[in-house]
Amino acid sequence: MNEVLLGNGIKAEKVVYRGAFESKGVFVNESTPVPFEGGVVLSTGIAANLSVSHSTGRNYEEMDSKGDKDLNSIVRLNTYDAAGLEFDFVAEQDMVSFSYIFGSKEYPEFVYSGFNDIFGFFLADMETYEMWNLAVIPNTNTPITINTINDEQHKEYYVDNIRFHPTSEVKHTLRTDGFTKPLVAYHEVIPGRKYRIKMVIADVSDRKLDSFVLIQSSSFKSQDKEEFFAENKDFIESFSSDTEITQNQTETVENEINIDVDTAFLVKDEFTEETTVDEADSKLVDFPKSEIKTTTVVKDKPQMLASDSITIYFDFNHSEIKKSELQKLNSWFLQVDNETIQSIKVVGHADAIGSDRYNQVLSELRAKQVYDWLVKKQIDNKLLSLESAGEKFPIGDNETGSGRAKNRRVTIHIDR
């Protein structure tokens, strides 16, 4: 796996695959509608069926695998036939990213229905136990599914593959009804800190009509944050616009995928390094017992979940929530179980630059920003409390820039 997925600035270990043996593989690509030369494929069916010349000819395969709890929490439905790859890694720079393509046999008939296969890229900080889903529409917390990228929603990133059916005059190379153009998953990290990522896909509601995700070889990398945003500016901003594509643009897209090759896409049936585990019904936050933050379990009171606390960081002398931290908040909120919440405490903090009084006010303004965000998420304000700690409780050294950055924060604590 390391040789296939990893790019610059990443060191990985503890690679684990969970799912049916036939649902994962390494693909090589010479000339198809997919602009990736190779990478890793995860499927809710048989991965090799993506290759037309190696397909069984059926629309789906029931793998009899379990679902995935992290995906269940997103769709609020049962998932099945999950295939997931996870590993620990350390990044050299402050932004990690990788490129991927999602596709499904559920396109287009089941768009906007309850049959809506889903995938997730779950990133967990192994020190704070915060977790984020990276498989979302940029600048939102909206998961990418057949409902969110299709011939109506963000259609500039959708490829209609119906005309590649065996009855078509044009030979086809991928056996699927629709797929996305290349997308980018990304998130800020702290260089040198250990993280865990889980890349997982699953059927929703039933085991029929398979879906897949392709992860580009050597694309999982770390780089400087400013460099990343400069390289991906157009991609990220394109999801902030509702601009319709013109007829000329549509014709260009079609010409790009008009490939007359039958056997150019091949899925191998093995990885070379990871451990294969049959049971896929796992949570990324099921850390080893020695690493879990624990609380005393009281009768009739639910045990604290890993998603019950989060820290949001702020720029120097600012109280506005940064875009990157807003993304983190949105991803966190998807993991929160609202049913058993007793109270939520929001605490603002500041570094030691400036007077005590000024930092007290600044920390309160930061906490109020997060408090108001929770209210907008329809959290009952009777459950909420707000505190401003000023510079009283630093977690970093106020004599250093990196230490002060850690102290400019708001913490959310959920009590159950």
C-alpha positions, 0 to 999 in steps of 0.5 A: 500500500505504501508504494501505491498510495503514498506521495511526498512527506508522509510516513505510514504504518499499521495498515489494515483492510476490513471487508471482503477480499474481492472488494479491494485491489490495486488498479492500473490504467492505460487509456480510459475515462479515468485520468488516473494511471493507477491506485487503490480501488475499494468497492461494495462488490467485486472490485475486478468487475470495474474492468469490463473484460474481467466483469462477471456481467452482473450489476451487483455482487452481495458480499455478505460483509458487515457495514461500517458504524462511522458511515451509519452515523452519517446516513442514519441508516444501515450500511452493508458490504463495507470495504475499508482501508485504514492506517496511521501516518505522520505528515511532514507539513501542515496540509494533507490531501489526496485525489479520488473518484467515486462511481456507482451503478445507482446512477442515475435511477436512484438519485434522491432516493433512500438507496444512496451508497456512501463512502467516507474518508475519516481522519482522526487525531491520535492525541486529541481524538477529534475526527473529521470526514474529508469526503465532503463537498468543499467548504461544507459538511455535505457528504459526497454521494450520488445525491450530491454530485450528479447530472443536476448537482455539481454536474461539472464534476459528473460523468454520465457513463450510460452510453458506455453500456454493452449495447452502445456503439462506443466501446466502454472500459469501466462497468459503471453507470456514472462517476465523478471527475477527480476530487480532492480530499484535504485537511490541515494537520500538525506536522509530526503528530500521529493521525489515523485515516480510514477510507471506507465505502458501503452499500446503503439500505440494501446490498444491490447495485455496487459503488466504488471509489478510486484513490490515485496512486502517490497522491496521499501527500503533505505540503505547505498549506499556502502551496496547497490552496494555491494549487487547488484554488479553482477546484475549491472555488468551483463548489462555491459557484452555481454557474451553469456550464455552457454547451461548449463546455459540455461538448468538451467534457464528452469528448474527453471520455470518448475512449475506444479501448476495451481492456485498458483498465485492470484490477489486481486482486491483492495488496502487498502489505496490509492485514486483511480482516473479515469484519468491516463493522468497526469505528475509527475511534475504537483506539487501543484501550491504553489510548482511550480517554475514559470517564467514570460510567454512572448507572443510566448515563451513557459513556462519553464518546470520542466526539464529545469534545473538540477544540477550535483554534483562532488567528491572533487577535481575532474572534471569527471562526476560520474556514478550516476550523468551520469545516472541522466543526461541521465534520465533528457535528456529524459524529455527535449523538444528540439524543443523550446530551445533558449539557454543552459547555463552551469555553473561550481562551486567549494567549498572553499577548495584551492585558488580562482584561483584553484577553478576557473579552477576546476569549468571550467573543471567541466562545460566543462565536462558537455558541451562536454556531451551535444555536444555528445547528438547532442545539437547544440553548437551554443545554448550552453554557458559555465561559471565558477563561482569558489567558488563565489556562494555557496548554502551550508555552506563551513564550513561543509562537507555536505555543501561543497558537495553541492557546488561542482556542475554544473548547466544546465539552459535552456531558451525558 
